[in-house]
């Protein structure tokens, strides 16, 4: 099976926008209630046996099972049938809550519970933080795991319960694909739908071939390749920081919850979305430029979380190394280019010509000069050449490229801003 996700902009009517907003609020309340149920169960198991808490005690029966995705889906079904979903509420409140739940697609609500389950799995397996409650306005998407036959036709998409919504289909979907699921997303610029299309094919695995290109990323030069290309780092967020500060000051001077406060908040969100779109567009263009004359692309396997928490964390996040690697991998897949990550340790401390370790360099030292063989080049280009050598060794091409001198000794090209 082969899956691709297509993103299109929706053009809903005012009634559909109001319905979308109501659904998002219902999804938020279901998410918060399910999280509260799990959190109370965990806190009831963390109370001391010989002492009571000074603040509060969570008393739940000892034989009560841990809330799971399956058990909470059963509780959700009972709530939609006007059964008590929120313990302790009066019957009128429960009936009103049941009416809100019945207006929303049941499978869509179950996907929200599955999202909470994934948050707990990420906390257990990937050391992520404990899931937090979502305040009003923080829930910005809901999904449909199943759609009807031919949901996309005549510039309209048919969503369960909601009906036909006008869509701006900027490109056609290749034939043979089946739309498996849809996710409706709210952004500052409007409403979007992300369609997951599935083809019953098995794409062949990319094999190493052609010319190898090693890539070293950094803050002085965003990309340095083993063949001598240097690309300056554009400062998307830093350039917009002054305007962002002005807009955030305007937000702080408005009364919270007022219409003027909402308008000011929307301007801040629009600026953030504009910066993110500019960064993603630049990453895509640069990835295509790298894949033009390459058969194999090797990049460093960096600790991106550690970089984001360092002294230059803001600039590392502004550069978006992780997003660039993901986009580059997708571009390599589309253009039949082999992609692989290699070990990033000591790439700037090894001479690519003779393999001698030259020692640690200061950040201000931008030139690589080997005292053993006399090879001199740009520091970032030398690191990219080491990455290419490690990548070739990983795929079994050993040092033939190095011996033939295909990327060693080439003069460094002039820096390109590539705006």
C-alpha beads as a LAMMPS data file, in Angstrom:
LAMMPS data file: protein, C-alpha beads

419 atoms
418 bonds

1 atom types
1 bond types

-500.0 500.0 xlo xhi
-500.0 500.0 ylo yhi
-500.0 500.0 zlo zhi

Masses

1 110.0

Atoms # bond

1 1 1 0.000 0.000 0.000
2 1 1 1.166 3.511 -0.827
3 1 1 -0.304 6.588 0.880
4 1 1 -0.056 10.273 0.033
5 1 1 -1.732 13.259 1.705
6 1 1 -3.139 16.106 -0.383
7 1 1 -4.035 19.444 1.177
8 1 1 -6.733 21.692 -0.292
9 1 1 -8.418 24.842 0.903
10 1 1 -12.105 24.769 1.782
11 1 1 -14.642 27.475 0.973
12 1 1 -17.411 26.780 3.495
13 1 1 -20.553 28.855 3.913
14 1 1 -21.272 30.820 7.087
15 1 1 -23.533 28.038 8.355
16 1 1 -20.815 25.453 7.726
17 1 1 -18.222 27.607 9.502
18 1 1 -20.512 27.823 12.540
19 1 1 -20.954 24.049 12.403
20 1 1 -17.178 23.540 12.210
21 1 1 -16.679 25.761 15.249
22 1 1 -19.341 23.851 17.198
23 1 1 -17.697 20.538 16.306
24 1 1 -14.272 21.763 17.419
25 1 1 -15.695 22.812 20.784
26 1 1 -17.389 19.421 21.220
27 1 1 -14.153 17.622 20.354
28 1 1 -12.315 19.779 22.881
29 1 1 -14.760 18.965 25.670
30 1 1 -14.582 15.233 24.915
31 1 1 -10.772 15.377 24.894
32 1 1 -10.646 17.250 28.212
33 1 1 -13.165 14.936 29.890
34 1 1 -11.282 11.812 28.750
35 1 1 -8.000 13.331 29.944
36 1 1 -9.528 14.237 33.323
37 1 1 -10.801 10.669 33.718
38 1 1 -7.335 9.247 33.080
39 1 1 -5.620 11.847 35.233
40 1 1 -7.918 11.168 38.207
41 1 1 -7.247 7.440 37.918
42 1 1 -3.483 8.000 37.966
43 1 1 -3.670 10.399 40.913
44 1 1 -5.815 7.962 42.913
45 1 1 -3.006 5.404 42.551
46 1 1 -0.317 7.842 43.659
47 1 1 -1.781 8.661 47.099
48 1 1 0.252 7.585 50.125
49 1 1 -1.049 4.669 52.139
50 1 1 -0.261 6.063 55.596
51 1 1 -1.126 9.723 55.024
52 1 1 -3.685 11.926 53.319
53 1 1 -2.866 14.715 50.929
54 1 1 -3.076 18.276 52.266
55 1 1 -4.859 19.430 49.112
56 1 1 -7.182 16.657 47.972
57 1 1 -7.506 12.896 47.643
58 1 1 -8.733 11.040 44.597
59 1 1 -10.746 8.071 45.810
60 1 1 -11.448 5.511 43.104
61 1 1 -12.155 1.861 43.752
62 1 1 -9.086 -0.351 43.797
63 1 1 -10.577 -2.769 41.273
64 1 1 -11.456 0.028 38.813
65 1 1 -9.576 -0.673 35.553
66 1 1 -7.319 1.911 33.957
67 1 1 -9.177 4.043 31.378
68 1 1 -8.158 2.999 27.870
69 1 1 -9.147 3.930 24.365
70 1 1 -11.592 1.014 24.144
71 1 1 -13.272 1.716 27.498
72 1 1 -13.615 5.417 26.784
73 1 1 -15.138 4.672 23.376
74 1 1 -17.786 2.600 25.159
75 1 1 -18.458 5.478 27.559
76 1 1 -18.757 7.830 24.589
77 1 1 -21.326 5.557 22.939
78 1 1 -23.310 5.460 26.179
79 1 1 -23.183 9.240 26.406
80 1 1 -24.544 9.610 22.881
81 1 1 -27.458 7.431 23.961
82 1 1 -28.304 9.937 26.740
83 1 1 -26.546 7.905 29.434
84 1 1 -24.609 9.726 32.116
85 1 1 -21.257 10.661 30.588
86 1 1 -20.188 13.164 33.226
87 1 1 -20.657 11.781 36.740
88 1 1 -22.397 14.102 39.173
89 1 1 -24.228 16.256 36.606
90 1 1 -27.988 16.772 36.769
91 1 1 -30.124 14.904 34.250
92 1 1 -30.920 18.092 32.296
93 1 1 -27.231 18.845 31.837
94 1 1 -26.590 15.260 30.754
95 1 1 -29.387 15.463 28.186
96 1 1 -27.995 18.729 26.833
97 1 1 -24.529 17.207 26.644
98 1 1 -25.943 14.199 24.814
99 1 1 -27.555 16.465 22.208
100 1 1 -24.181 18.095 21.469
101 1 1 -22.552 14.689 21.104
102 1 1 -25.254 13.408 18.756
103 1 1 -24.643 16.292 16.344
104 1 1 -21.063 15.161 15.780
105 1 1 -19.999 12.112 13.804
106 1 1 -19.287 9.227 16.212
107 1 1 -16.158 8.018 14.402
108 1 1 -14.779 11.549 14.429
109 1 1 -15.146 11.707 18.226
110 1 1 -13.418 8.343 18.525
111 1 1 -10.472 9.741 16.569
112 1 1 -10.152 12.460 19.226
113 1 1 -9.931 9.753 21.895
114 1 1 -7.326 7.978 19.761
115 1 1 -5.349 11.234 19.636
116 1 1 -5.317 11.255 23.449
117 1 1 -4.170 7.625 23.465
118 1 1 -1.262 8.521 21.162
119 1 1 -0.312 11.376 23.495
120 1 1 0.024 8.921 26.397
121 1 1 1.977 6.455 24.250
122 1 1 4.379 9.255 23.297
123 1 1 4.759 10.116 26.971
124 1 1 5.636 6.515 27.855
125 1 1 7.830 5.624 24.880
126 1 1 9.374 8.936 23.751
127 1 1 9.638 10.778 27.090
128 1 1 7.165 13.476 26.050
129 1 1 5.395 15.559 28.670
130 1 1 2.137 14.621 30.356
131 1 1 -0.863 15.522 28.116
132 1 1 -2.435 18.835 29.007
133 1 1 -5.971 20.173 28.884
134 1 1 -6.957 22.233 25.869
135 1 1 -8.462 25.615 26.566
136 1 1 -11.027 27.239 24.303
137 1 1 -9.689 27.716 20.800
138 1 1 -6.807 25.243 21.113
139 1 1 -8.534 22.348 19.323
140 1 1 -8.035 23.153 15.641
141 1 1 -8.741 19.937 13.743
142 1 1 -11.000 16.916 13.586
143 1 1 -10.837 13.922 11.297
144 1 1 -13.073 11.431 9.526
145 1 1 -11.571 7.914 9.341
146 1 1 -14.081 6.820 6.695
147 1 1 -15.699 8.569 3.755
148 1 1 -18.351 7.509 1.283
149 1 1 -17.777 6.479 -2.308
150 1 1 -16.435 9.234 -4.589
151 1 1 -16.470 11.959 -1.913
152 1 1 -14.598 14.416 -4.158
153 1 1 -16.475 15.564 -7.262
154 1 1 -17.427 18.778 -9.069
155 1 1 -15.271 20.991 -6.799
156 1 1 -17.124 19.738 -3.724
157 1 1 -16.182 17.252 -1.028
158 1 1 -18.863 15.337 0.806
159 1 1 -18.155 14.966 4.529
160 1 1 -20.217 12.747 6.862
161 1 1 -23.068 14.576 8.633
162 1 1 -21.805 17.973 7.388
163 1 1 -22.578 17.400 3.713
164 1 1 -21.032 18.920 0.588
165 1 1 -18.416 21.624 1.173
166 1 1 -16.892 23.658 -1.645
167 1 1 -13.192 23.003 -2.146
168 1 1 -10.433 24.725 -4.104
169 1 1 -8.767 21.747 -5.765
170 1 1 -5.454 23.221 -6.842
171 1 1 -4.268 19.993 -8.478
172 1 1 -5.773 16.717 -9.566
173 1 1 -5.361 13.428 -7.741
174 1 1 -3.826 10.620 -9.862
175 1 1 -6.180 7.885 -10.946
176 1 1 -6.391 4.626 -9.079
177 1 1 -6.244 6.204 -5.616
178 1 1 -8.926 5.809 -2.956
179 1 1 -9.569 8.580 -0.417
180 1 1 -9.344 6.773 2.907
181 1 1 -9.704 9.595 5.437
182 1 1 -10.006 13.372 5.727
183 1 1 -8.893 15.876 8.345
184 1 1 -10.428 19.362 8.578
185 1 1 -7.947 21.926 9.892
186 1 1 -8.570 25.488 11.052
187 1 1 -5.827 28.055 10.388
188 1 1 -5.535 31.802 10.439
189 1 1 -5.989 31.958 6.655
190 1 1 -9.090 29.771 6.602
191 1 1 -10.216 26.141 6.642
192 1 1 -8.289 23.339 4.962
193 1 1 -8.880 19.638 4.347
194 1 1 -6.114 17.036 4.262
195 1 1 -7.074 13.978 2.214
196 1 1 -5.155 10.717 2.653
197 1 1 -5.179 8.840 -0.659
198 1 1 -4.194 5.175 -0.878
199 1 1 -3.002 3.183 -3.884
200 1 1 -2.829 -0.607 -3.953
201 1 1 0.798 -0.668 -5.127
202 1 1 4.176 -1.352 -3.536
203 1 1 6.746 1.251 -4.649
204 1 1 10.224 -0.175 -5.270
205 1 1 12.909 0.525 -2.715
206 1 1 15.476 3.128 -3.769
207 1 1 18.963 1.716 -4.347
208 1 1 22.281 3.633 -4.153
209 1 1 23.289 4.894 -7.581
210 1 1 24.803 7.893 -9.315
211 1 1 26.784 10.691 -7.712
212 1 1 26.918 10.990 -3.923
213 1 1 26.212 14.315 -2.223
214 1 1 26.948 14.871 1.452
215 1 1 25.126 17.677 3.264
216 1 1 26.196 19.600 6.347
217 1 1 23.718 22.029 7.902
218 1 1 24.567 25.007 10.076
219 1 1 23.661 28.561 11.024
220 1 1 26.359 30.427 9.075
221 1 1 25.638 28.464 5.892
222 1 1 22.322 26.668 6.060
223 1 1 23.532 23.997 3.648
224 1 1 27.036 23.055 2.570
225 1 1 27.340 20.203 0.073
226 1 1 30.308 17.972 -0.637
227 1 1 30.601 19.373 -4.174
228 1 1 31.189 22.878 -2.844
229 1 1 27.756 24.544 -2.803
230 1 1 27.164 26.997 0.060
231 1 1 23.692 28.406 0.734
232 1 1 23.155 31.218 3.201
233 1 1 20.573 30.801 5.937
234 1 1 17.507 33.010 5.498
235 1 1 16.210 34.433 8.773
236 1 1 12.470 34.065 8.401
237 1 1 11.420 34.489 12.040
238 1 1 14.184 36.933 13.001
239 1 1 13.229 39.282 10.155
240 1 1 9.565 39.187 11.219
241 1 1 10.323 39.486 14.925
242 1 1 10.034 43.273 15.019
243 1 1 6.582 43.259 13.428
244 1 1 5.541 40.351 15.640
245 1 1 6.524 42.272 18.749
246 1 1 4.372 45.222 17.646
247 1 1 1.350 42.985 16.990
248 1 1 1.734 41.209 20.322
249 1 1 1.849 44.555 22.127
250 1 1 -1.456 45.451 20.505
251 1 1 -2.943 42.175 21.701
252 1 1 -1.834 42.827 25.286
253 1 1 -3.579 46.217 25.280
254 1 1 -6.965 44.805 24.287
255 1 1 -9.546 43.476 26.703
256 1 1 -9.345 39.687 26.722
257 1 1 -12.265 38.113 24.899
258 1 1 -13.388 41.263 23.079
259 1 1 -13.801 41.463 19.301
260 1 1 -10.780 43.756 18.975
261 1 1 -8.717 41.253 20.963
262 1 1 -9.773 38.463 18.593
263 1 1 -8.868 40.566 15.554
264 1 1 -5.448 41.351 16.996
265 1 1 -4.904 37.673 17.814
266 1 1 -5.769 36.750 14.238
267 1 1 -3.132 39.167 12.900
268 1 1 -0.485 37.525 15.092
269 1 1 -1.541 34.063 13.906
270 1 1 -1.497 35.219 10.264
271 1 1 2.068 36.464 10.622
272 1 1 3.180 33.164 12.177
273 1 1 1.503 31.242 9.355
274 1 1 3.151 33.466 6.743
275 1 1 6.606 32.836 8.243
276 1 1 5.980 29.081 8.367
277 1 1 4.778 29.012 4.746
278 1 1 7.827 30.974 3.550
279 1 1 10.165 28.591 5.368
280 1 1 8.468 25.470 4.002
281 1 1 8.410 26.837 0.441
282 1 1 12.133 27.667 0.619
283 1 1 12.933 24.201 1.974
284 1 1 11.069 22.557 -0.896
285 1 1 12.839 24.600 -3.568
286 1 1 16.238 23.949 -2.009
287 1 1 15.570 20.195 -1.765
288 1 1 14.766 20.057 -5.480
289 1 1 17.939 21.982 -6.290
290 1 1 20.016 19.453 -4.314
291 1 1 18.356 16.478 -6.045
292 1 1 18.942 17.838 -9.559
293 1 1 22.376 16.240 -10.081
294 1 1 22.459 13.685 -7.266
295 1 1 21.839 9.961 -7.141
296 1 1 22.559 9.573 -3.420
297 1 1 22.032 12.139 -0.647
298 1 1 23.570 11.717 2.802
299 1 1 22.781 13.969 5.783
300 1 1 23.809 14.061 9.425
301 1 1 21.711 12.304 12.052
302 1 1 21.572 15.272 14.426
303 1 1 20.097 15.589 17.897
304 1 1 17.619 18.280 16.916
305 1 1 15.970 18.438 20.342
306 1 1 19.320 19.157 21.972
307 1 1 20.069 21.890 19.426
308 1 1 16.701 23.544 20.050
309 1 1 17.411 23.726 23.798
310 1 1 20.907 25.196 23.447
311 1 1 22.153 28.753 23.462
312 1 1 21.285 29.192 19.767
313 1 1 17.959 27.410 20.100
314 1 1 15.870 30.206 18.598
315 1 1 18.018 30.352 15.470
316 1 1 18.031 26.555 15.117
317 1 1 14.241 26.497 15.300
318 1 1 14.078 29.376 12.825
319 1 1 16.235 27.402 10.381
320 1 1 13.971 24.339 10.681
321 1 1 16.553 21.587 10.216
322 1 1 14.097 18.810 11.054
323 1 1 11.494 20.018 8.568
324 1 1 14.168 20.385 5.891
325 1 1 15.359 16.798 6.402
326 1 1 11.778 15.492 6.149
327 1 1 11.091 17.488 2.982
328 1 1 14.431 16.431 1.486
329 1 1 13.633 12.780 2.170
330 1 1 10.232 13.157 0.488
331 1 1 11.794 14.895 -2.509
332 1 1 14.409 12.154 -2.846
333 1 1 11.644 9.544 -2.801
334 1 1 9.717 11.323 -5.564
335 1 1 12.780 11.844 -7.753
336 1 1 14.310 8.366 -7.329
337 1 1 17.270 9.548 -5.231
338 1 1 18.710 7.420 -2.438
339 1 1 18.520 9.106 0.985
340 1 1 20.233 8.074 4.224
341 1 1 21.303 9.583 7.541
342 1 1 24.813 8.938 8.867
343 1 1 26.642 9.441 12.151
344 1 1 27.224 13.138 12.876
345 1 1 30.003 12.816 15.445
346 1 1 33.264 14.645 14.724
347 1 1 32.419 15.489 11.111
348 1 1 34.157 18.869 11.511
349 1 1 37.236 17.344 13.213
350 1 1 38.288 14.877 10.489
351 1 1 40.151 15.686 7.281
352 1 1 38.212 14.270 4.299
353 1 1 41.379 13.922 2.232
354 1 1 43.565 11.830 4.531
355 1 1 41.180 10.855 7.338
356 1 1 43.315 12.370 10.083
357 1 1 41.552 13.833 13.120
358 1 1 42.544 17.516 13.240
359 1 1 40.982 18.348 16.610
360 1 1 38.090 20.497 17.697
361 1 1 37.622 23.832 15.935
362 1 1 36.209 27.047 17.369
363 1 1 33.028 28.424 15.861
364 1 1 34.949 31.440 14.561
365 1 1 37.333 29.175 12.616
366 1 1 35.666 28.844 9.213
367 1 1 38.497 27.215 7.230
368 1 1 39.673 23.617 7.334
369 1 1 43.452 23.326 6.998
370 1 1 44.954 19.874 7.548
371 1 1 48.455 19.911 9.036
372 1 1 49.060 16.344 7.827
373 1 1 48.270 16.557 4.087
374 1 1 47.831 20.299 3.624
375 1 1 44.260 20.023 2.286
376 1 1 42.444 23.355 2.671
377 1 1 38.796 24.145 2.064
378 1 1 35.773 25.662 3.755
379 1 1 34.996 24.127 7.132
380 1 1 31.387 23.276 6.282
381 1 1 32.334 21.804 2.891
382 1 1 34.938 19.571 4.574
383 1 1 32.295 18.344 7.036
384 1 1 29.921 17.620 4.125
385 1 1 32.658 15.619 2.401
386 1 1 33.161 13.557 5.556
387 1 1 29.403 12.918 5.605
388 1 1 29.566 11.754 1.973
389 1 1 32.480 9.396 2.738
390 1 1 30.584 7.879 5.675
391 1 1 27.479 7.485 3.539
392 1 1 29.413 5.742 0.773
393 1 1 30.991 3.422 3.310
394 1 1 27.541 2.643 4.741
395 1 1 26.154 1.589 1.339
396 1 1 29.284 -0.381 0.405
397 1 1 30.845 1.996 -2.108
398 1 1 33.908 2.405 0.179
399 1 1 36.507 4.952 -0.950
400 1 1 36.291 4.773 -4.740
401 1 1 34.774 8.226 -4.973
402 1 1 37.487 9.592 -2.713
403 1 1 40.285 7.968 -4.728
404 1 1 38.890 9.284 -8.015
405 1 1 38.718 12.771 -6.510
406 1 1 35.191 13.524 -7.638
407 1 1 34.370 15.796 -4.731
408 1 1 37.818 16.427 -3.241
409 1 1 39.766 19.464 -4.362
410 1 1 36.869 21.189 -6.140
411 1 1 36.993 24.939 -5.495
412 1 1 34.224 26.300 -3.312
413 1 1 31.438 28.017 -5.214
414 1 1 30.260 31.485 -4.334
415 1 1 27.668 31.691 -1.613
416 1 1 24.088 31.724 -2.805
417 1 1 21.297 33.408 -0.868
418 1 1 18.638 31.419 -2.805
419 1 1 15.818 33.658 -1.709

Bonds

1 1 1 2
2 1 2 3
3 1 3 4
4 1 4 5
5 1 5 6
6 1 6 7
7 1 7 8
8 1 8 9
9 1 9 10
10 1 10 11
11 1 11 12
12 1 12 13
13 1 13 14
14 1 14 15
15 1 15 16
16 1 16 17
17 1 17 18
18 1 18 19
19 1 19 20
20 1 20 21
21 1 21 22
22 1 22 23
23 1 23 24
24 1 24 25
25 1 25 26
26 1 26 27
27 1 27 28
28 1 28 29
29 1 29 30
30 1 30 31
31 1 31 32
32 1 32 33
33 1 33 34
34 1 34 35
35 1 35 36
36 1 36 37
37 1 37 38
38 1 38 39
39 1 39 40
40 1 40 41
41 1 41 42
42 1 42 43
43 1 43 44
44 1 44 45
45 1 45 46
46 1 46 47
47 1 47 48
48 1 48 49
49 1 49 50
50 1 50 51
51 1 51 52
52 1 52 53
53 1 53 54
54 1 54 55
55 1 55 56
56 1 56 57
57 1 57 58
58 1 58 59
59 1 59 60
60 1 60 61
61 1 61 62
62 1 62 63
63 1 63 64
64 1 64 65
65 1 65 66
66 1 66 67
67 1 67 68
68 1 68 69
69 1 69 70
70 1 70 71
71 1 71 72
72 1 72 73
73 1 73 74
74 1 74 75
75 1 75 76
76 1 76 77
77 1 77 78
78 1 78 79
79 1 79 80
80 1 80 81
81 1 81 82
82 1 82 83
83 1 83 84
84 1 84 85
85 1 85 86
86 1 86 87
87 1 87 88
88 1 88 89
89 1 89 90
90 1 90 91
91 1 91 92
92 1 92 93
93 1 93 94
94 1 94 95
95 1 95 96
96 1 96 97
97 1 97 98
98 1 98 99
99 1 99 100
100 1 100 101
101 1 101 102
102 1 102 103
103 1 103 104
104 1 104 105
105 1 105 106
106 1 106 107
107 1 107 108
108 1 108 109
109 1 109 110
110 1 110 111
111 1 111 112
112 1 112 113
113 1 113 114
114 1 114 115
115 1 115 116
116 1 116 117
117 1 117 118
118 1 118 119
119 1 119 120
120 1 120 121
121 1 121 122
122 1 122 123
123 1 123 124
124 1 124 125
125 1 125 126
126 1 126 127
127 1 127 128
128 1 128 129
129 1 129 130
130 1 130 131
131 1 131 132
132 1 132 133
133 1 133 134
134 1 134 135
135 1 135 136
136 1 136 137
137 1 137 138
138 1 138 139
139 1 139 140
140 1 140 141
141 1 141 142
142 1 142 143
143 1 143 144
144 1 144 145
145 1 145 146
146 1 146 147
147 1 147 148
148 1 148 149
149 1 149 150
150 1 150 151
151 1 151 152
152 1 152 153
153 1 153 154
154 1 154 155
155 1 155 156
156 1 156 157
157 1 157 158
158 1 158 159
159 1 159 160
160 1 160 161
161 1 161 162
162 1 162 163
163 1 163 164
164 1 164 165
165 1 165 166
166 1 166 167
167 1 167 168
168 1 168 169
169 1 169 170
170 1 170 171
171 1 171 172
172 1 172 173
173 1 173 174
174 1 174 175
175 1 175 176
176 1 176 177
177 1 177 178
178 1 178 179
179 1 179 180
180 1 180 181
181 1 181 182
182 1 182 183
183 1 183 184
184 1 184 185
185 1 185 186
186 1 186 187
187 1 187 188
188 1 188 189
189 1 189 190
190 1 190 191
191 1 191 192
192 1 192 193
193 1 193 194
194 1 194 195
195 1 195 196
196 1 196 197
197 1 197 198
198 1 198 199
199 1 199 200
200 1 200 201
201 1 201 202
202 1 202 203
203 1 203 204
204 1 204 205
205 1 205 206
206 1 206 207
207 1 207 208
208 1 208 209
209 1 209 210
210 1 210 211
211 1 211 212
212 1 212 213
213 1 213 214
214 1 214 215
215 1 215 216
216 1 216 217
217 1 217 218
218 1 218 219
219 1 219 220
220 1 220 221
221 1 221 222
222 1 222 223
223 1 223 224
224 1 224 225
225 1 225 226
226 1 226 227
227 1 227 228
228 1 228 229
229 1 229 230
230 1 230 231
231 1 231 232
232 1 232 233
233 1 233 234
234 1 234 235
235 1 235 236
236 1 236 237
237 1 237 238
238 1 238 239
239 1 239 240
240 1 240 241
241 1 241 242
242 1 242 243
243 1 243 244
244 1 244 245
245 1 245 246
246 1 246 247
247 1 247 248
248 1 248 249
249 1 249 250
250 1 250 251
251 1 251 252
252 1 252 253
253 1 253 254
254 1 254 255
255 1 255 256
256 1 256 257
257 1 257 258
258 1 258 259
259 1 259 260
260 1 260 261
261 1 261 262
262 1 262 263
263 1 263 264
264 1 264 265
265 1 265 266
266 1 266 267
267 1 267 268
268 1 268 269
269 1 269 270
270 1 270 271
271 1 271 272
272 1 272 273
273 1 273 274
274 1 274 275
275 1 275 276
276 1 276 277
277 1 277 278
278 1 278 279
279 1 279 280
280 1 280 281
281 1 281 282
282 1 282 283
283 1 283 284
284 1 284 285
285 1 285 286
286 1 286 287
287 1 287 288
288 1 288 289
289 1 289 290
290 1 290 291
291 1 291 292
292 1 292 293
293 1 293 294
294 1 294 295
295 1 295 296
296 1 296 297
297 1 297 298
298 1 298 299
299 1 299 300
300 1 300 301
301 1 301 302
302 1 302 303
303 1 303 304
304 1 304 305
305 1 305 306
306 1 306 307
307 1 307 308
308 1 308 309
309 1 309 310
310 1 310 311
311 1 311 312
312 1 312 313
313 1 313 314
314 1 314 315
315 1 315 316
316 1 316 317
317 1 317 318
318 1 318 319
319 1 319 320
320 1 320 321
321 1 321 322
322 1 322 323
323 1 323 324
324 1 324 325
325 1 325 326
326 1 326 327
327 1 327 328
328 1 328 329
329 1 329 330
330 1 330 331
331 1 331 332
332 1 332 333
333 1 333 334
334 1 334 335
335 1 335 336
336 1 336 337
337 1 337 338
338 1 338 339
339 1 339 340
340 1 340 341
341 1 341 342
342 1 342 343
343 1 343 344
344 1 344 345
345 1 345 346
346 1 346 347
347 1 347 348
348 1 348 349
349 1 349 350
350 1 350 351
351 1 351 352
352 1 352 353
353 1 353 354
354 1 354 355
355 1 355 356
356 1 356 357
357 1 357 358
358 1 358 359
359 1 359 360
360 1 360 361
361 1 361 362
362 1 362 363
363 1 363 364
364 1 364 365
365 1 365 366
366 1 366 367
367 1 367 368
368 1 368 369
369 1 369 370
370 1 370 371
371 1 371 372
372 1 372 373
373 1 373 374
374 1 374 375
375 1 375 376
376 1 376 377
377 1 377 378
378 1 378 379
379 1 379 380
380 1 380 381
381 1 381 382
382 1 382 383
383 1 383 384
384 1 384 385
385 1 385 386
386 1 386 387
387 1 387 388
388 1 388 389
389 1 389 390
390 1 390 391
391 1 391 392
392 1 392 393
393 1 393 394
394 1 394 395
395 1 395 396
396 1 396 397
397 1 397 398
398 1 398 399
399 1 399 400
400 1 400 401
401 1 401 402
402 1 402 403
403 1 403 404
404 1 404 405
405 1 405 406
406 1 406 407
407 1 407 408
408 1 408 409
409 1 409 410
410 1 410 411
411 1 411 412
412 1 412 413
413 1 413 414
414 1 414 415
415 1 415 416
416 1 416 417
417 1 417 418
418 1 418 419
